[in-house]
Amino acid sequence: MKIFRYIIGFIFILALLAADAYFGQNMFSRWFYLLTASLFFAIVRLAAGAANPDRALAFKAAGMALTGFCVILSIAFKNDIYIEIAVAWALQSFIAVLFMGKYFGGEKSND
């Protein structure tokens, strides 16, 4: 099963590279493609995670990808507000993963 996932990921990356070479986009679109692919795989892992720690890591990966989207928007639009949104998003994602780890570990949340 793991080999099958690697093959699917490899094919997906090759498709992204082929689309990039065909359309000849700029650097921001390349980062956008990679972040979109990582967000897709994180959401798939979040939905079909084998165990709770896998879901927590997938949630963190999705939060990092969304933070990357905010940074790309900040650079593309030359507006600093998106960097502030990215920092707030990353902080909330970090706190959510800490809470998930504590919850999945069996401890109460009011400690």
N, C-alpha and C positions, 0 to 999 in steps of 0.2 A: 504494500500500500504506500509506503514511503517513497519507493522508486517511482510509482505512478504520479505522486504529487510533484516530485522533482522534474519529471518529464513534462508535465502540464505547465509548470512554472517556466521551464526552459523554452517551451514553445511560445508561451505568452510573451516572454522577454524578446525572443526573436521576432515575433509579430510587431512588437512596439518599435524595435530597431528598424525593421523593414518599412514601417509606416513613417518613421522619422526620416529615413533616407529617401523615401519616395516623395514626401511632401516638402522636405527641406526647411523645417521650421527653425525658429531661433532657440536659444538656450532655455528660455523660460518654459517653452512648450515641452522640452525634453524633461525638465524637472517635474513639470505637471504630469507627464505620462508616467514617470516612475512613482510619483506619489499616489497617483490614481491606482496603479497596479498594487502598490503596497497596501493602500486602504482597502481595495477589493479583497486581497488575500487575508487581511486582518479581520474583515467582517465575516468572511467565510469561516475562518478559524474561530471567531467569536460565536457564530451560530452552531458550528459542528465540533466544538472543542471536546476532546475526550475526557478531560478532567477540569476541575475548577481553576487550578493554576494556569492551564493553557488559556482559559477564557480571560483571566486577569492579564496575562501577557498580551493577548490579542487586543484587549481594550487599551492597554498602554501603547501598543503599536499604532492603533487607529488614532489615538490622541496625538501621537508624534507626527503622523501624516497630516492631520488637520492643522497642527501647528506649522508645519512646513508650507501648507497652502496659504496660511496667513502671512508668512514671511515672503512668499513669492508675490502675493498681492501688494505687500508693502513696497517691495522693490519695483514692481511693474507700475504702480500708481504714484510712487514717490510720496507716500503718505505714512507718517509715523504711527498713526492710530492703529494700523494693522499689527505692528510690532507689539503694542501694548495688549491687543487682543490675544496675540500668540502667547505672550507671557502668562496672561490670566488663564488661557486654555490649558497650557502646560501645567500650571500649578494645580488647577482643578483636576486634571487627569492624574497627576501624581497623588493627590489626596484621595481620589476615588480608588486608585489601585491599592493604596495603603489600607483603606477601609475594607476593600474586598479581601485583602490578605488576612486582615484581622477577623473578618466574618467567616471566611472559609476555614480559618484555623480553629474555629470553635469558641473564640472569646466573645464576650459581650461587647457591644459598641459603646456602652456608657462608662467604660473604665478610664 
